[in-house]
Structures are given as C-alpha cells and as structure tokens.
Amino acid sequence: MLTLRPMTQAELDAMTPALKREYAEDELRAGRGTAESVHAKVEELFARLLPQGVGTPGQLLFNGVADGAVVGRIWLALPAEQHDQAWVYDVQVDPAHRRRGHGRALMLAAEEELKRRGVAKLGLNVFGHNPGARALYEELGYETMSVQMSKELA
C-alpha cells in the first residue's frame, strides 16, 4: 500500500539538482537544443513553476511512502484558468524500489488525490525514448493526444 505525503522544502531542495539534470538530459536526448540552451531552459522552467518551492500555489509535490519508506515522488500542477486539467510534471520511483508496482501506485494515488480536490482530468507528457513509462500510462488508461516525430538527415 502506497500513500502520498507532502514533500518538505528540504526534500525538494535535495532532489532538485538531480531532477534538473535528468530533465535536461531527456530534453537533449529528444533533440530539443544544445547542452547550454537546454540547461538555461530548465533553470527558467523551475524558476517559473516553483518560485515559492513546495509552497507555490497550484503545485503539489508528494513523496510516495510504502512500508514506512519513501519509494518515489510525484509533482502535479493543478488546473489553471486556461487549462481544464491537472498535469503530471514528474513522477519517479527510486532505483532500489523499481519493478514493484510503485510507479503505478504513485499514479493511482495522485489520481485519487486530484479527484478529492474536484479535478476531473489529468494529463502528462512522456518522452519517446521511455517506452516503459508510455506502456504504464497506456495501461492506466491515458490516451495519446499527439505524437512528434523527427529524423536525422545527416
């Protein structure tokens, strides 16, 4: 059984460098810029999305706890005026706890939390180089809304 516990500022501060690095690596792997431009984009994104850290209005940061241990985390954005859905910004299961259903449990717990808050729709993006995550989301009922494709011509 996995439960969600609000993340503390100290926990967010501790995980932010790795989260920024991983997101920048994903952006680079997806061909969305140079190392310099991607790192600048990631810094701007975090400054804009989490200006008040865990206290930023509209942002929900949770740890997933199973058997008394933090096994992962999820970052959600509540719907804003111009959007009709909440958004998953990040979901991670710690490497030592993977392949045990915690990713699925994190997503389902997040869905329940959002339903309790009156949210009717949840969206997310998944990088094309992460077929395992895409398969999980499809198993949970998420539908593909669009697909971007590219081809190296050199």
VOLODO-223570 format. One line per field, with one value per atom (N, C-alpha, C): residue number from 1; atom name; z, y negated, x. Coordinates in steps of 0.02 Angstrom, whole numbers, m for minus. Each point is the difference from the previous one (the first is absolute). Last residue first. Layout:
num = [NUM, ...]
atome = [CA, ...]
zz = [Z, ...]
yy = [Y, ...]
xx = [X, ...]
# end
This chain:
num = [154, 154, 154, 153, 153, 153, 152, 152, 152, 151, 151, 151, 150, 150, 150, 149, 149, 149, 148, 148, 148, 147, 147, 147, 146, 146, 146, 145, 145, 145, 144, 144, 144, 143, 143, 143, 142, 142, 142, 141, 141, 141, 140, 140, 140, 139, 139, 139, 138, 138, 138, 137, 137, 137, 136, 136, 136, 135, 135, 135, 134, 134, 134, 133, 133, 133, 132, 132, 132, 131, 131, 131, 130, 130, 130, 129, 129, 129, 128, 128, 128, 127, 127, 127, 126, 126, 126, 125, 125, 125, 124, 124, 124, 123, 123, 123, 122, 122, 122, 121, 121, 121, 120, 120, 120, 119, 119, 119, 118, 118, 118, 117, 117, 117, 116, 116, 116, 115, 115, 115, 114, 114, 114, 113, 113, 113, 112, 112, 112, 111, 111, 111, 110, 110, 110, 109, 109, 109, 108, 108, 108, 107, 107, 107, 106, 106, 106, 105, 105, 105, 104, 104, 104, 103, 103, 103, 102, 102, 102, 101, 101, 101, 100, 100, 100, 99, 99, 99, 98, 98, 98, 97, 97, 97, 96, 96, 96, 95, 95, 95, 94, 94, 94, 93, 93, 93, 92, 92, 92, 91, 91, 91, 90, 90, 90, 89, 89, 89, 88, 88, 88, 87, 87, 87, 86, 86, 86, 85, 85, 85, 84, 84, 84, 83, 83, 83, 82, 82, 82, 81, 81, 81, 80, 80, 80, 79, 79, 79, 78, 78, 78, 77, 77, 77, 76, 76, 76, 75, 75, 75, 74, 74, 74, 73, 73, 73, 72, 72, 72, 71, 71, 71, 70, 70, 70, 69, 69, 69, 68, 68, 68, 67, 67, 67, 66, 66, 66, 65, 65, 65, 64, 64, 64, 63, 63, 63, 62, 62, 62, 61, 61, 61, 60, 60, 60, 59, 59, 59, 58, 58, 58, 57, 57, 57, 56, 56, 56, 55, 55, 55, 54, 54, 54, 53, 53, 53, 52, 52, 52, 51, 51, 51, 50, 50, 50, 49, 49, 49, 48, 48, 48, 47, 47, 47, 46, 46, 46, 45, 45, 45, 44, 44, 44, 43, 43, 43, 42, 42, 42, 41, 41, 41, 40, 40, 40, 39, 39, 39, 38, 38, 38, 37, 37, 37, 36, 36, 36, 35, 35, 35, 34, 34, 34, 33, 33, 33, 32, 32, 32, 31, 31, 31, 30, 30, 30, 29, 29, 29, 28, 28, 28, 27, 27, 27, 26, 26, 26, 25, 25, 25, 24, 24, 24, 23, 23, 23, 22, 22, 22, 21, 21, 21, 20, 20, 20, 19, 19, 19, 18, 18, 18, 17, 17, 17, 16, 16, 16, 15, 15, 15, 14, 14, 14, 13, 13, 13, 12, 12, 12, 11, 11, 11, 10, 10, 10, 9, 9, 9, 8, 8, 8, 7, 7, 7, 6, 6, 6, 5, 5, 5, 4, 4, 4, 3, 3, 3, 2, 2, 2, 1, 1, 1]
atome = [N, CA, C, N, CA, C, N, CA, C, N, CA, C, N, CA, C, N, CA, C, N, CA, C, N, CA, C, N, CA, C, N, CA, C, N, CA, C, N, CA, C, N, CA, C, N, CA, C, N, CA, C, N, CA, C, N, CA, C, N, CA, C, N, CA, C, N, CA, C, N, CA, C, N, CA, C, N, CA, C, N, CA, C, N, CA, C, N, CA, C, N, CA, C, N, CA, C, N, CA, C, N, CA, C, N, CA, C, N, CA, C, N, CA, C, N, CA, C, N, CA, C, N, CA, C, N, CA, C, N, CA, C, N, CA, C, N, CA, C, N, CA, C, N, CA, C, N, CA, C, N, CA, C, N, CA, C, N, CA, C, N, CA, C, N, CA, C, N, CA, C, N, CA, C, N, CA, C, N, CA, C, N, CA, C, N, CA, C, N, CA, C, N, CA, C, N, CA, C, N, CA, C, N, CA, C, N, CA, C, N, CA, C, N, CA, C, N, CA, C, N, CA, C, N, CA, C, N, CA, C, N, CA, C, N, CA, C, N, CA, C, N, CA, C, N, CA, C, N, CA, C, N, CA, C, N, CA, C, N, CA, C, N, CA, C, N, CA, C, N, CA, C, N, CA, C, N, CA, C, N, CA, C, N, CA, C, N, CA, C, N, CA, C, N, CA, C, N, CA, C, N, CA, C, N, CA, C, N, CA, C, N, CA, C, N, CA, C, N, CA, C, N, CA, C, N, CA, C, N, CA, C, N, CA, C, N, CA, C, N, CA, C, N, CA, C, N, CA, C, N, CA, C, N, CA, C, N, CA, C, N, CA, C, N, CA, C, N, CA, C, N, CA, C, N, CA, C, N, CA, C, N, CA, C, N, CA, C, N, CA, C, N, CA, C, N, CA, C, N, CA, C, N, CA, C, N, CA, C, N, CA, C, N, CA, C, N, CA, C, N, CA, C, N, CA, C, N, CA, C, N, CA, C, N, CA, C, N, CA, C, N, CA, C, N, CA, C, N, CA, C, N, CA, C, N, CA, C, N, CA, C, N, CA, C, N, CA, C, N, CA, C, N, CA, C, N, CA, C, N, CA, C, N, CA, C, N, CA, C, N, CA, C, N, CA, C, N, CA, C, N, CA, C, N, CA, C, N, CA, C, N, CA, C, N, CA, C, N, CA, C, N, CA, C, N, CA, C, N, CA, C, N, CA, C, N, CA, C]
zz = [m2080, m13, 2, 51, m72, m17, 213, m16, m74, 116, m32, m13, 156, m37, m28, 130, m27, m35, 188, m40, m23, 82, m4, m42, 158, m59, 4, 147, m28, m62, 147, m37, m33, 232, m73, m33, 250, m33, m75, 174, m36, m32, 120, 48, m34, m128, 41, 50, m129, m42, 39, 105, m6, m43, 22, 63, m6, m185, 8, 66, m41, m45, 7, 117, 30, m44, m84, 60, 34, m191, m16, 61, m59, 63, m11, m160, 17, 67, m89, m45, 18, 185, m52, m41, 127, 9, m58, 142, m58, 16, 101, 9, m68, 150, m60, 18, 109, 13, m64, 109, m56, 18, 145, m40, m55, 262, m66, m40, 239, m51, m70, 213, m8, m55, 45, 64, m4, m182, 2, 64, m21, m43, m1, 119, 32, m42, m92, 55, 36, m170, m29, 55, 67, m24, m30, 63, 59, m19, m172, 25, 62, m90, m46, 25, 122, 4, m44, m12, 62, 9, m184, m9, 63, 16, m49, m12, 139, 33, m49, m33, m5, 31, m25, 54, m1, m128, m22, 55, 90, m65, m11, 187, 10, m66, 25, 43, 9, m128, m31, 42, 29, 16, m28, m112, 51, 11, m106, 4, 54, m158, 43, m2, m80, 10, 45, m93, m22, 8, m31, 32, m29, 18, m41, 44, m21, 39, m44, m115, 30, 43, m146, 32, 35, m64, m12, 38, 11, m72, m17, 230, m34, m74, 145, 2, m40, 135, m59, 13, 132, m2, m62, 32, m5, m5, 103, m37, m2, 59, m2, m45, 152, m57, 9, 95, 6, m62, 155, m60, 14, 167, m58, m65, 289, m60, m59, 228, m36, m60, 154, 40, m35, m108, 56, 39, m198, 5, 54, m120, 57, 1, m167, 5, 54, m31, 3, 2, m107, 48, m3, m83, 1, 56, m154, 52, m7, m83, m8, 59, m17, m60, m13, 150, m14, m65, 155, m60, m12, 178, 14, m60, 0, 14, 16, m115, 20, 12, m93, 73, 26, m234, 29, 77, m201, 73, 33, m240, 27, 76, m122, m15, 34, 18, 31, m10, m109, 72, 36, m232, 13, 75, m76, m7, 18, m6, 56, m2, m180, 61, 60, m207, m3, 64, m30, 13, 1, m59, 71, 18, m226, 39, 75, m155, m4, 42, m10, 30, 0, m109, 72, 35, m225, 18, 76, m135, 12, 15, m27, 10, 20, m45, m52, 6, 146, m45, m55, 169, m35, m50, 142, m49, m41, 175, m53, m54, 191, m41, m57, 158, m40, m45, 153, m53, m45, 189, m49, m58, 181, m37, m54, 147, m43, m43, 163, m55, m49, 193, m43, m59, 167, m40, m48, 153, m48, m45, 172, m58, m46, 220, m62, m63, 227, m9, m67, 67, m12, m15, 64, m67, m17, 217, m47, m72, 171, 2, m49, 32, m39, m2, 31, 37, m47, m69, 2, 41, 27, m28, 10, m25, 54, m31, m74, m18, 63, m31, 17, m22, m47, m6, 19, 34, 0, 0]
yy = [m687, 0, 70, m68, 4, 1, 69, m30, 9, m14, 45, m38, m5, m33, 53, m52, 45, m40, m12, m36, 50, 17, 32, m45, m7, m20, 36, 60, m58, m26, 245, m42, m57, 120, 5, m47, 143, m63, 11, 173, m32, m67, 171, m37, m38, 118, 50, m33, m139, 29, 52, m93, m50, 27, 135, m6, m48, 19, 61, m3, m172, m5, 60, 2, m47, m6, 132, 31, m45, m75, 43, 34, m208, 32, 45, m156, 48, 35, m173, 57, 53, m166, m2, 64, m117, 54, m4, m156, 11, 58, m70, 7, 4, m49, 9, 7, 13, m3, 15, m72, 23, m11, m60, 53, 28, m128, 0, 59, m61, m20, m4, 77, m73, m25, 231, m29, m77, 118, 8, m30, 8, m51, 5, 164, m66, m55, 215, m3, m67, 44, m7, m7, 47, m69, m12, 218, m41, m74, 152, 11, m42, m5, m30, 7, 106, m73, m34, 234, m21, m76, 98, 6, m27, 16, m52, m1, 171, m65, m57, 249, m29, m69, 138, 26, m30, m55, 65, 34, m189, 9, 72, m115, 20, 13, m81, 59, 28, m206, 61, 63, m199, 7, 67, m135, 52, 8, m210, 39, 53, m211, 58, 43, m266, 49, 56, m169, m28, 51, 7, 34, m30, m117, 23, 35, m83, m1, 31, m121, 61, m15, m155, 38, 63, m262, 72, 36, m240, 14, 74, m83, m28, 20, 171, m73, m25, 247, m38, m75, 146, m4, m39, 150, m69, 2, 178, m14, m75, 205, m72, m12, 218, m24, m74, 228, m65, m18, 227, m41, m66, 167, 40, m39, m19, m40, 40, 124, m28, m42, 131, m47, m32, 152, 36, m46, m128, 69, 35, m263, 38, 69, m230, 62, 42, m278, 61, 58, m254, 54, 51, m262, 43, 50, m196, 51, 46, m263, 54, 47, m205, 39, 58, m200, 15, 38, 13, m34, 18, 79, m43, m37, 142, 43, m41, m150, 68, 40, m222, 3, 71, m48, m59, m1, 171, 9, m60, 8, 47, 5, m143, m20, 45, 49, m65, m23, 197, 10, m65, m14, 38, 9, m97, m46, 34, 134, m48, m48, 148, 36, m47, m82, 11, 33, m25, m65, 6, 190, m14, m68, 63, 43, m15, m107, m26, 40, 72, m67, m25, 204, 7, m67, 14, 15, 6, 56, m54, 25, 148, m65, m54, 257, m46, m70, 203, m11, m50, 46, 64, m6, m184, 9, 63, m37, m51, 7, 135, 21, m48, m60, 57, 26, m169, m27, 57, 62, m31, m29, 91, 53, m30, m150, 35, 52, m112, m45, 35, 119, m7, m46, 25, 61, m5, m180, 5, 62, m29, m45, 5, 114, 36, m44, m85, 56, 33, m172, m28, 55, 65, m29, m27, 77, 57, m25, m161, 31, 59, m106, m42, 30, 173, m58, m41, 164, m8, m61, 157, m62, m4, 234, m46, m64, 241, m62, m42, 281, m61, m60, 287, m61, m59, 285, m59, m62]
xx = [1074, 72, 28, m229, 12, 74, m182, 64, 14, m246, 48, 63, m253, 53, 47, m264, 50, 53, m226, 50, 51, m269, 65, 45, m250, 39, 68, m176, m33, 37, m34, 46, m39, m81, m4, 50, m38, 17, 1, m40, m55, 14, 143, m41, m57, 161, m35, m46, 139, m53, m39, 186, m53, m57, 192, m35, m59, 143, m41, m39, 156, m58, m46, 202, m47, m62, 172, m28, m51, 128, m58, m30, 160, m19, m61, 104, 52, m14, m143, m1, 51, m108, 51, m3, m210, 49, 49, m204, 42, 46, m258, 72, 33, m259, 41, 74, m272, 71, 38, m267, 42, 74, m188, m31, 46, 1, 31, m26, m43, m49, 28, 103, 4, m47, 24, m22, m1, 90, m72, m28, 232, m29, m76, 120, 9, m33, 7, m48, 4, 157, m67, m52, 219, m6, m69, 53, m9, m8, 51, m69, m14, 220, m48, m72, 170, 7, m51, 14, m31, 5, 111, m73, m36, 230, m17, m76, 91, m5, m16, 40, m67, m7, 203, m42, m71, 211, m25, m41, 165, m33, m20, 124, m70, m37, 230, m2, m71, 41, 26, m5, m178, 71, 26, m199, 7, 75, m163, 61, m7, m128, m14, 63, m96, 53, m26, m141, 63, 56, m278, 56, 64, m254, 56, 51, m284, 61, 55, m214, 26, 61, m123, m54, 24, 105, 5, m56, 47, 0, 2, 4, m58, m4, 132, 1, m60, 57, m23, 4, 176, m73, m22, 227, m24, m76, 204, m62, m12, 195, m11, m59, 118, m39, m13, 169, m30, m40, 118, m2, m33, 44, 19, 1, 11, m13, 26, m81, 57, m24, m143, 39, 59, m157, 33, 47, m63, m23, 40, m53, 26, m32, 51, m37, 32, m5, 40, m48, m51, m11, 56, m97, 59, m8, m146, m3, 60, m97, 48, m5, m127, m15, 46, 92, m71, m9, 220, m24, m73, 158, m57, m28, 198, m58, m63, 170, 15, m63, 6, m5, 11, 12, 32, m1, m44, 5, 33, m47, m50, 1, 157, m69, m51, 231, m11, m73, 71, m7, m13, 41, m61, m11, 201, m56, m65, 193, 4, m59, 21, m20, 2, 79, m73, m24, 231, m31, m76, 121, 10, m31, m3, m45, 8, 144, m68, m49, 228, m6, m72, 51, 9, m10, m129, 69, 5, m234, 47, 70, m192, m33, 50, 1, 22, m29, m14, m57, 17, 157, m12, m57, 43, 54, m10, m151, m9, 54, 20, m56, m13, 163, 23, m56, m56, 44, 26, m122, m44, 40, 119, m35, m46, 111, 49, m35, m130, 20, 47, m57, m58, 15, 164, m6, m59, 30, 56, m5, m171, m2, 60, m47, m11, 4, 30, 47, m9, m150, 67, 50, m217, 0, 70, m31, m1, 1, m17, 67, 4, m208, 45, 70, m198, 25, 45, m215, 73, 18, m228, 28, 75, m121, 16, 28, m148, 34, 10, m16, m36, 42, m28, 39, m45, 15, m42, 44]
# end
